[in-house]
């Protein structure tokens, strides 16, 4: 089993500890690749649109983005972690997700993503954990991922792991271990089922791409959809 982890911060604080508890359930039999942001994707999206109009490999940050994408496409399970910063995910996570705009369904989604499973782990002092998770989930769902589990925690006490009451730590640990065991029991040889909502997004975009292709057969996104057979009868799910 292979797991790719995207950490929304380099800080080894509460979010890091929660992620470690989750991953501890896999260390004996899984290959785990981790990226820490912003270290492993330091550049901001410049909005140049070269990835949309020409080729994602022409992005100024392609050396970072393509390394992360390769790891995600090869993984059985994707794990995203982020503390809540002012009710949202970290700026570093947002920077990375922006680079994958070309992989949103209206553009050139990777067919492998439709069979992926993902886990999002967030935490906050009082509020904002769920909205931080939504920032990440929005991108994942538009990449084509249907099976996304969110595990969000409210600390309600301290933001330093050592000072969090033991009872609170135990409750968070129990929840993470339960989720990890649930995800571990899955047969990853079988792709995740694509939801009705994801299929509806696909068919709506397919109509859009068909129209764009009639107007401009050389349009980059249309050519991608046509090459994959999605304009015809082929689908990215099984």
N, C-alpha and C positions, 0 to 999 in steps of 0.2 A: 504494500500500500504506500502511496506517495501523498504527502501533504505539503502544500505551499502556504506559508503564513506571511501576511502583510501587516507589519506593525506600524500603526499610525504615529508612533513617536519612538525616539531612541532611548528615552528615559526608562530606567528599570524600576518603575514605581508599582502602584497598585494594579494597573492594567497588565503590566508585564507579569506580575505574580499570578493573576487570574488566568492568563494565557498559559503559563507554565503548568498550572494545576490541570488544565484541560489536556495539554499535550502529554503530560506524564502517563496518561492512559494508553499512549500509542508508542512510546519510545522503544519498546522491546521488539516491535514488528513493523515499524513504519519508517520510511525515508522522509525526513523533514527538511525542507528548505525554507529559510526565513529571510525576509527583507525588512530592513529598518529604515523608516522614513524620518527626515529627508535624505539621510546618507545615501541610500541606494536609488534615489530618484530626486536629485537636488534642484532640478530646473523647473521653472513655472512654464505652463503652456503659454506661448506667445500669441496665440490666436491667429497664426499665419495661414491656417486652413490647408497647408500643404498635405497633411495626412488625409484630408477629405477629398481634395481635388486631384492629387497626384498619387503619392505613395507614402505610407506611414514610415518607411525606412529613410525618408528624406527629412524627418523631424530632427531638429537640432539636438534633441535629447534621446534619439533613437537607441543609442548604445545602452542606456538605462532601461528605457521602456520595453524594448524588444527582449531583453534578458528576463524582465519580470513576466512579460506575456508568455514566453517560452515555458517558464516554470509553471505558470497557471494552467496552460493548455495541457501540460503533461501530468498534472496532479489529479488524484482521485478526489481529494477534498481540499477546499479553499477555506482558509481561516483569516478573517480580518479583525483587527483589534484597534480600539481607539478610546481614549478618555473623552469626555465631553468638554469642549472648549466653547464657552458662551453658547450653549445649547446646540452645538454642531460638532461634527468631526474635526479632527485637527487640520490645520492649514496644509500640513505636509501630505495628509491622506487626500485632501481635496485636489492638491496639485497633481498627485499621481493619477487620480481618477479622471481629471480633465484630459490627460494625455490619451485616455482610451475612449474619447468621444467618437472616434472613427469606428469603434467596435459596437456602438449602439445600433440597435436593430434598424433604424432608418438609413443606416449607412452600410457597413460591412461586418456584420456579426460573425464571430468564429463558430462554425457548426459544432465544435467540441463543447462549447459552453452550454448548449441546450441539454446536455446530459450530466452537467456538473451538479455537485452539492456544495453548499457553503455554510459556514458558521460565522456569525458576527458577534464579537464580545465587546461590550462597552460598559463604562462605569462613570458615575458622576457623584457629586456630594449630595445633592438633593433632587435636582431635576435636569433634564437634558440628555440623559442616556439614550432614551428611545429616539429622540430626534437626531442624535448623532448616528445611531444605527440606521435610521432612514436615509441619511445622506449617502451611506454606503450601499444600502439595499436598492436604492433607486437605480444606481449604475448597474449593479449585478443583475437586476431583473430585466433591464433593457439590453444587457448583453445576451439574454436568453436563458439565464439560470432561473429555474422555478423552485427548486428545493433550497430554501434559505432559512436557517434557524437563527433566531436572535436571542442572545442571553445578555440582559442588561441589569446592572446592579445600582442601587442607591446606597451610598455609604452611610449617610445620615449621622456621621460622627467625626471621623478623622480622615485626612487624605494621605496619611502616612501609614503604610502597611503595619509597621511595628506597633502603632498606637490604636489600631482598630480592635475593638473588643473580640475576644476569642470566640464568643458565641456567634458574632456576625461572620467571622472568618469561616467558622464551621458550616454555617448555613450556605455561604457562597460556594464553598468547596463541595458540599453535597450536591448542589444544583449543577455545578460544572462537571462533576464526575458522572452524574446521571446522564447528562447530555452526551458526554464523551462515550459512555458505554452504549448509549442508543445509536450514535453515529458509527460506532465500531462494529456493531452487529450487521450493518448493511453489506450486501454483496455488491462490491464496487465493479464487478465484472459486468453488471447490468446497469446501463445508463439510467439516470433518474427520469421519472415520467415528466414530460413537458405539460404544464398546466394549460387549462382552457384559456386563461388570460394571456399567457405567452403566445399561444397559437393565434389568438385574435389579433394581437399586436403584429405578428408575422404576416397575417393575411392582409391587414390594412396596409402595411408597408409594401407588400407585394403588389397591390393595386397601384400604389404610388410609383414604385419602380417601373412597373409596366408602362405607365403613362410617360414617365421621364425618358424611358428607352425609345418610345415612339418619337419623341421630340428630338432626342439626341442619343443615337445608338452608341456613341463613344463616351458617354457619361461614365465616369469611373465606377460609381456605385452600381449602376445598372449592369455594366459589364461583369462585375463581381457576382451579382445575383444570377445573371444569365449563365456564367461559367459554372456556377454551382448547381445549375439546373432548377433553381428555386422559382424562376419565372414559369417553368413548365411543371412537371409533376413531382420532382424530387423535393423532399423536405429535410430539414436538418435534425429531425428527431426520428426515433425508430418506433 
